[in-house]
Amino acid sequence: MSGKERIGRRGFLKASGLLTGGLVVGFQVPLGQRAAAQAPPPGAGKLPPPNAFLRIAADGSVLVLLAHSEMGQGIWTSLPMLIAEELDADWSKVKAQHCGVAPVYNHTAFGFQITGGSTSTHSEFDRYRQVGAMARQLLVQAAAEKFGVKPEDCKTDKGVVTAGNKKATYGELAEAAGKLPTPEKVTLKDPKDWKIIGKDTKRLDSPEKVNGTAQFGMDVQLPGMLTAVVARSPGFGGQVKSFDSKDALAVPGVRQVVQVPSGVAVLADHYWAAKQGRDKLKIEWEEGPTAGLDSKKLREEFKKLAGTAGNKAAQAGDAAAALAKGKILEMEYFVPYLAHAPMEPLNCTVKLSADKCEIWSGTQLQTVDQGVAAQITGLKPEQVEIHTTFLGGGFGRRATPVSDFISEAVQVAKASGKTVKVVWSREDDIRGGYYRPSFLHRAKIALDEKGHPRAWDHVLVGQSILAGTPFEAAMVKDGIDATSVEGVADSPYLKEVPDHHVHLHSPKTGVPVLWWRSVGHSHTAFVMESLIDELAHEAKKDPVEYRRELLKDHPRHLAALNYAVEKSGWGKPLEKGHFRGVSVHESFGSFVAEVAEVSVSKEGILKIHKVTCAIDCGLAVNPAGVKAQMESGIIFALSAVLHGEISFADGKVQQRNFHDYLVARMFEAPLIEAHVVPSTGKMGGAGECGVPPLAAAVTNAIFAATGKRLRELPIHVDQLKTA
């Protein structure tokens, strides 16, 4: 079976069965049970009913079906590694494939099918190993019966079962193994016997991405399919008042124009005709509630709110009373709205019939997408089939709680009666909303005689990404969206401050916002690690030594910090004009420290020469993949540090494309050294946690170089000029 073929959803619901001479095995972890980083005791408990599946074909090939989406983070490799380890598979014969959408694929912690939160590998660590162990047990049993020996007399290695001078490949045994009853318990390997887990492993998806055979959403082509682009309101929340499609329909290749809830769609034989047709539309818009949206005014509103008490996110002692005694430091930080800007713009293909809706897209949130499509079409959820393709970047944008780009495509297919691929242009993507929200932080801090913080009042002002979504009821408590304050309310620094108060304002601006790679940590790490640097300077202490003092009771923070500092050569002489800055932050269960080496010219030209990174993520299933994600996260963060900003004027987004919403270029990329800290700690994520520390590491280095404290992103040349 090739990696392109698909097994039907009903087939997945069988506990085990014979499929054309192959073995299919399944298992399930109860919803809400978070997969632990460590293995359960061997044989503990019963194996649950079917969930994720493994196919061993007659030719010995092993197909692993993934309950998560591959968007560059490497789970196309790390999840098969888990099964292959317990299966004793021949890695050269292992393949991967996205599964369909069904409740049996729900995330073990979240209860619905999603790829997010840097959880894919550690949430599947137990159950993917269990299925590998179960398949191995069945194959051994089949071999024992074939050889006329006891199962304990059999050994497995690289897809072969042997007993003395007798041997059989997994492919030869698959049919017989598929007929055996599913075992009620399995024994997992002792970690000391691992041959694949924990070893650098090349990515399984590299060949097809290099040779061009990998299918992304943008690559989907179906018979009779039309391509559509949608004219959307220039302001958020605007509606079509009237439109004239005469000139659009006159464009060669344009076949149809239909109105949908999000705007007006032009359907054509190909993208260029559809885009030209959209340009010819005459639309009168009713301005939405954000008609007067202006970035400068928003910031002033945020500043006013920061001067008042908000909803309590964390509190100990009496910060107000403690701050009234003696000298205090007061600092204000600000970060703008940010677009996700994945290299593959949003797209979705829909084929709709009377009793079925098929969707092809790179999506992170299959369960919600399926439900929304069912609601629009009037079909049952099980009549909606989602074919998940590779994602050309996601960073959270392809996991919208309202399924905006999926629902829009379904609406176009329904209104037109055609099989259609809706394609967003880069301009559509940059101006389409669902941004990382802007945040303003204001902190008041007092130090004790050791230079350590003794009182801390911290106000955050920024939109909630969960307000107004189906997740609000479960995830917003007492007015606190935990994603707004993560990294501050639970900061290890604040835990040691006897009098502290963290409060939050969540203004409603009308701007659609969404999680963005590393979510709240994307701004809170910048602020907290900058503040700690400011306090170190005030206390006249080395930034590293100061952190060591404050983090003395936080061993995993210290381990990452010490590893990065050691590898960076902190304290050793640098080339003239070069300076270092440091930052350490926990997010998604992992602890990451980064040291940035920079230089700044008199003209204000910043050069980031090197970033040294260390991550303690517990067990690294594929260390090479973890290092790659650190490099990816650093470059992603660098784009925001140097350039990232979405601004508004007269109710409209000011940026359009990569000429004015820049991403980091090759000449701006530093040398990156990523290191995995040896650790026995609980397993964390890797996809997002490389992002948060970068901004503060760079701005702290800039302070060391220039004496200028940057409290706002992105960095502008005018902020750095000394000439």
N, C-alpha and C positions, 0 to 999 in steps of 0.2 A: 504493500500500500504506500503510495507516494505521499509526501507531506502536503500535497495540494488536495487530496481526496478528503471527503468528510463522511463521518458516521452520523446517521440520523439521530435526532433527539430521543426517539422512543428506544433506540438501541442502547442509549446510555442509561436508561432507567432499569435495565436488567442487572441483576447482581453479578452474574457471569454467564457467558454463553459462547457458542461456537459461531464464528462469522467467517465463512469460507476458509476453513482451515486455520483460524487464528484464535488467540486467547484474549478475552476481554475480562478485566478484573476491576471491581469498583469498591469504594468505601466511602464513609461519611463521618465527619466530626459534627456533633450537635451544634446547631446555630447558637452563637453567643459565646461559645467556648473558644477562648483565645489559644492558639497553638503556642505551646511553651518552647523556649529555646532549647531546653535540654530534653533528651529522649525520656519517655516514660519507662518505668521498669519493664524489662522484657516480658512480653506476653500479658501485660496488665490489661484487664478488661476485655470486653468483646469487641470485635470489629463491627462497626455500625453498617447500615445499609449502603447501597451504591451511591457514589458521588462523582469522583473524578476517575478517569479510566486509562488503561494501558492496553495497547494492542500489540501482540506479538504475532507476526505473520509467518507463513510457512517458509519464507526465505530467510527467516531469522532477524528481519528488521524489527525494530522496536519503535512504536509510535507513542509518544506521550502527548496527551491532550491537556491544554493549559486553561485553567479557569480564570486566568488573568491576561491582560493585553500587553503585548510586546511593543513598547514605544521607545526603544533604545536603551532601556535600563538593564537588559540582559537576562530577563526571566525565561526567555526562549532557551537559555542554557542552564541557568541555576536550578530550575524546577526539574528538568530531566536528569540533572546530576543526582538529585535526591532519590529518584526512582532507580536510576542506573546503579547507584551505590548498593542499595539493598538487593537489587535483582542480580547483581554480579553480571551485568550486561557487557557486551562488547560495545564500547563507546562509539566506535566507528560506524555502528549500525543503528545508532539512536537518532530519531527524528522528532520534531515537535510540530504541533498544530493547535491553532485556537479552537476551543470548543464552541458549542452553540450557547444559547441562553436558556436557562431553566433554573428553578429553585435549588436543584441539587448542586449547582455551581456557586451558590452563595458564599460570600466571604465568611470565614470561620468566626470573625469577631463582629462584623458589621451587619450580617444577616441579609445582605443582598449582593448581587454580583457587581464588583467594582474593582478597579485597579487604582489605588491611591494610598496616600499616607505612608509611603515607603514600607509597605507591609507584605508585599507579594511573596517574598521568599520565606520570611520567618513565620508568616501565618500558615504556610503550607508545609513547614518543615516536618511535622509529625505525619500528616496524612499522606503526603507524597512518598515518604519513606515506607509507610505502612503498606501502600499498594505495591511497592516494589518487593517488599518482603513477602506479601501474600502471593504474588505471582511466582516468586522463586520457590515458595513452599509447594505450590501446585505442580510446578515443573519437576521438582525433586520427587514428589510423590508419583507423578507419571513415569519418571525415569526408573524409579525403584520397581514399579510394577512391570515395566518393560524388561528390566535387567534381572528380575527375580531376586532382588536384594531388599534389605531394610533401608528406609529413607536415610537413617543416620550413617549408612555406609556410602552415601553419595556426596560428592563435592561439586561445587559450581565455580566456574571462572570464565569470564569473557564469553558468556553466552553458550557455554557447554556444560553438561552434567556428566561426570565420570564416576565410575565405581570399579576400581581395579583396572582391568584392561578394556572395560566396556565404556563407551561414551556415546552421547547423543546431543545434537545441537538443540537449542531452544525452539528453533523452527520445526524440527522433526517432532518435538514433544508437544507443540502448542495445541494441536487438535485434541489430543488425549487429555491434556491438562484442562482444556476448556470444558470438558464433560464432568470434571470432578466437582464435588460439593465445595462451596466456599468455606475456607477455614474460619473458625470462630475466634482464633487468636494467633498472633504471630510473634516471633522473636526478632527484635531489631539488633543490628550489629553493635558491638562495643566500639566506641569512637576510635580506640587504638587500632582497630582492624580496617578503618576506612582507607580506601584506595583512590577515591575520586573526590569526596567532600573535603574541602580545605585545600585543594590543590589548584594551582593556576590552570584554567581550562579555556581553550579557544572557543569562541562563540559559534553556536550551531547555525545562526542566521547570517553569518558573514558571507559564505559563498553565493547565496542567492541575492544578497544585497550588492555584491560586487559585480555579478554577471548580469544583473538587471531582471532576473526572473521573480524577485520578491514582489508581491502584490500589495500596494498601498491603496487606500481608498480612491486616490486620484487615478489609479490605473484601471479601475473597473470599467469594462465594456460589455454591454449586453445587446442582443439582437433588438433592433427597433428602438434603442434608447436615444432619448434627446438630452441635450445639455441645457441647463437652466441657470440663469443668474437672476438675483432678486434685487429690485430697487427698494431700499429700506429708507425709513425716515432719517433725515439728516440730524435730527435731535432725538434723544431717547424718549420713547413713549408717544411719538407722533403717529398720526393715522392718515391714511389716504382719504382726501376729501373728494377728489375726482381725478381721472386720468384719461389721456388720449393716446391710443396705441397705433394710430394709423401709420405714422412714419416708422415706427418700430417694425410693423408687419411688412413694410416695404423693403426691409433689409434682406438681401439674398440669404437664404438658409434659415431665416426665422419662421417658425411654424405656428406658434401660438403665444398669446399673452393672457395671463390669468391673474386675478387678484387673490391674494392669500392674507391671512391675518397680519403677517409681518411686512407686507408691501405688495409690490407688483412683480410677477415673475415673467421673464421672457424665455421661451423654449425654442431651441434651434438645433440644427444638425451638428453644430460644434460650438466650442466655447467662444471663439472670436465673433461669430455671428450673433450669439446671444448677448455678448457684451456690447457690441455695436448697436444692437436693437435696444438694449437698456438705455444706452446713451441718447437714443432718439425719443424715448418716452417723454411725454409732457404730463407731469404730475403736480397737482396742487395738494399741499400737505396741511393738515391741521396740526398746529404746534402742540407738542406734548407738555407735560408739567415741568420739563427742564429747559424751557425756552430761554430763560435768563441765566443759565448756568455759566459761571465764571470762576476760574481757578483762584484768582486773587481774592475774590469775595469769599469763596469757600474757606480759604486759609484764615482770613480774618474771623470768620465765624468759629472756626476751630480754636483759634487763640482765645476768643472770649469764653468758650466753653471750658477751656483748660484752666481758667481762673476760678472755676466753680467746682464744687464737689460732685462726683459722679456716682454711679452704682459701685458698690464695694466688690472688688475682685479678690483682695487679700488684705488682712489686717492683723496686727499684733501690737499690744501696748497702746500708747497714745502718741502718735507721730506729731500731731499738732502741738501738743504741750512740750514735747521734747525739742521740737524745732524752734520753739520760742526762746530757748535758752542758748545763748552764745551765737557764734558765727555760723552762717549756713551758706551753702553753695546752691545757686539756682541756674539750671540749664534747660534750654529748649531745643528739641530736635524735630526735624520734619522730613518726611519722605513722600514722594508724589504717587499718583496712580501709575500703574505699569500694565502694559499689554503682555500677553503670553508670547505672541509672535512665533509660533512653531514654523519650521521651514516648509512643511506641507500645510497650506491653508485649509480651512474647514471644507469638507465636502461630504455628500451622502447620496447614495443611489438607492432608489426605491422602485420595486416592482409590485404592483397592487392588482389583486383580482378579487372576485366576489368572496372567496373564502380564505384568502391568504395574503399576507403582506410580508415581502422579503426586503431586507435592508442590508446594504453593504456599506460599511463605514469603519474607520478607525475610531473606536469609542472606548471610553474608560468606564462607562456606567450602563451596562447592558440591561439590567433589571428595570431601571427607571425608563430607559429608552423604549423598551418593549411595552411597558405599561402606558406610556404616553401615546405610542403609535396605535395601540389597541383602542384607546379612548377616542382618538381622532377617526379611526376607520370603522368603529363599531364592532370590531372583531374581538374574540377572546384573546387573552395574552398568549396562549399556546398556539394561536394561529399567526402570530408574528414571529418570524424567524430572522435572527440577526447574524450575518456573516461578518465576523470581526476580521478586518485586514490588519496588516502592519500599520502602525501610527508613525507618521513623519514628525514626531514630536507631539507632546501633549501638555505637560507641565500643569495639568489641572483643567485646561480649557476644554478638553474633550470629555469632561465629567460635570456637565451643568445639571443641577437639580431639576431644571425645567426642560432639559433636553432641547435647547433652542434650535440647534442646527439640524438635529434629527427630525424634530416635529415639523419644522419648516419644510423639509424635503417631502415628508409624508403629506403635508397639506398641498404641496405643488402637484404631487402625483394624484391625489384625490381630485383636485380641482380640474386637472387637465385630462385625466383618464389615460395618461401616458406613463411608460417606464421612463424615469427621469433621473439624471444625476445633477444635483444642485451644487454648484461650485462657487466658493467665495474668492474674490480677488484679494490681493494683499491689502488693498485699501479697505475692502469690506472687513477684513480681519482686524486691522488696526483701529478702525472706527466702530467696530461692532459691539463694543462693550464687554462686560464680564472681566473687569480689570482687577488687579491687586489693588485694594483700597489705599487711599492716601491716609497717612497717620501723622498726628502731631503729639509729641511727648513733652511733658514738663515735669522736671524732677527738682525737688528741694532736699538737700542732703546735709547732715551735720556729722562731723568726725569727732572721734574720741581722742584721748591723749596718744594713742598708738597710731593715729591716722586712719583707723578703721571706721566705717560708717556706724554711727550710733542711733541715727534717726533718718527716716527716708519717706518722703511723700512723693508719689508718682501718679500723674494723671495721663491717661491715654485718650485721644479723641480720634475716632475713625469709624467708618461704616462696618456694620456686621455683615459678614458674607452669608450668614444663615438666616437672617431676618427675612420673612416672606417666603421661605422655602419649606418644603415638606419636612425638613430636618429641624426646624426651629423649635417645635414643641419638645423634642427630646434633647436638644443640644444647647439651648439657650436657657439658663437658669437665673432667676432673679435679675434679669436684665443684662446678664453677662454672657456674651459669646466667648467661650473659652479660647477660640482661635484668635481672638483679638488681643488677648493678654498673655498667651502662652509665651514663655521665655522671660516674662517679668513677674507675673503673679507667683510662679513656681520657681523663680530664680534661686540658685544655691546661695547667691550673695545675700538676698533679702532674708532668707531663712535664718541667717546669723545676726540680723539686725533686730534688736529688742523692740524698737518702736518703728513700725512701718505701716504704710497705708497705700494700697494700689486701688485706684478707682478709674472707671471707664465711662465715657460718653460715646454713644453710638448714633450719631445724627443720620437722618434719612435725607439723602441728597437727590435721589432719582437716578443716580449713576448705577448701572448694573455691575455688581462686583462678584468676585469668585475667588476661590483658593488659587494660589499661584505658587509655583515651586518653593516649598518650605513654609508656605502659608504665613501665619503670624510671626514665625521666627525670622522671616525675611526682613522685618523691620525691628523686632525687639532685640535681636542679637546685635545689630548695629548700634542701637541705643545703649543697651546694657554694657557691652564691652567697650564702648567709647566712654561711658560714664566711669567705669572702673579705671580706665586709663587716666581720666581727669583726676580721679581721687588719688591715684598713685603719684601723679605729678604734684598734687597739693600736699601729699604726705612726704614728698621728696624721696620716693622709693622707686627702685627699678620696677617696671611694669610686670615683669615675670615674677620677681620675688614677692611683689605685692599680691599677685593672684595666688601664689603658693600659700601665703599667709591666710587669705580669705577662704581658700578651698582645701584647707588642711584636713577637713572631715569628709571630703568628697573624692575618694580615690580614683574614680574613673575619669573625672575631669582632670585630675592631676596627672594621670597616666598619659592621656592624650597631650596635655600641655608639655610635660617633660619630654615626651618623645619628639614632638615637633620642634621644640626649642633645641634639643640636642642635635637633631638632624640638620637644623638650619644654621648651626654654629653661632647661636645667640651669645653675645659677649665677646666674640672674637672680632678682630679688626676687619673692616669692610673696605672695599674700594672707595677712594675719596669721593665724597658727594652722595654716597649710598647710605640709607638708613633703614632700620627695621621697625616693624610694628607687629603686635601679637594679639590674638583673639582666641577664645575657647568657648564653646557653646554646646549644650546638649539639645538634640531634637530627634524625634522619632526613635527614641531609645538608643541612640548612638551619640558618642562624645567626640567632637572634632575640634582640633586646634590648628590654626593656620598662622604662619609667620610670613609677612610680606616684606620684600626688600625693594625699596623705591629710590628714585632720585627726582628732584624737582629743579628745573632751571629757573633763572631769574625772570624769564619771560612767562613763567607759569606752566611750562610743559612738563607734565608728569610722565614718568616712565616706570612701569612696574616690571622689575627685572626678574624676580623669582618669587614663587609662593611655595613654601614647604608646608605640607599638610600631613596630619596624623589622625587616624580614626580608630577608636575603640568601638567596634560594633558587635562585640562578643565573637561568636564563631563566624568567620567569613567563609561561606560555602564555596565561593569562587573568588579568591583574593584578587585575581586579575580584573574581574568585573567590578569589584569594590573600588579598586584604584581608578579604573576608568570612570566610575561615577563621581569620584572626588574631582577628577580633572574636568569632567563635564559640568559639575556644579560650580566650580570656581570660574570657569569661562562664562557660564550663564549669569552668575552674580556679577562678574566684571562688566557685562553689558549694562546692568542696572547702575552700577557704581559710576561708570564713566558717562553714560548717555541716557539711561532709561527715564522717560517722563512723558506721561499723557496729560495734556492740559486742555482747558475748555475756555471758549470765549463766545459770547452770544448764543449759548446753548449748544455749541458744536465742538467736536473734537478737532484740535488744531493739527495733529499729526496725520500723515497719509500713508507713508510707505517707508522703506528702509533708508531713504535719503534724509528723513527728518525724525524717524524713530530708529536710531542706529543700534546695531548690535556690534559687539567687539569684533574687530578685524584681526587678521593674522599678525599685522605689525604691532598690535597692542597686546598680544598674548604673551604672558610671561613664561619662563621656564617653570614647569610644575613638577615637584617631587611629591608623590603621594605614598604614604606608608601605612600599613595596617598594624596596629598595636596588638601584640599577642595578648589574648584575653580569654578568661573563662566566664566572663560576665554574661548576662542575659542577652540574647541576640536582638539587635536593633535593625533599622533600615539603612539603606545607603543611597537611594535615589535622590533624596532632597537635602540631606544633612551637610553636604559640602558647600551649600549656598550660604547659610547664615553667617559664618565667621568672617567671610572675605571682606565685606565693606569696612568693618571696624579695623581689621588688620591693616588695610590700606590707609585709612584715614589716621590711624594711630602712627603709622610710619611717616605719613605726611607731617604730622605734628612734630615728630622727632627731627624731621628734616628742616622744617620752616618755623616751628613755634606757633603755627596757625592751627586752631582747633576747628575742624569742619563738622558742623552739626546739621548739615543738610545734603541731600543727594538729589540729582547726580552732581558730580564734581565739575565745576566750571573753571576755565583758565583764569578768569578774573579773581577767583578766590585764592589763587596760588601765586600770583605775580608779586615779586619783591623788587623788581627793577624800578 
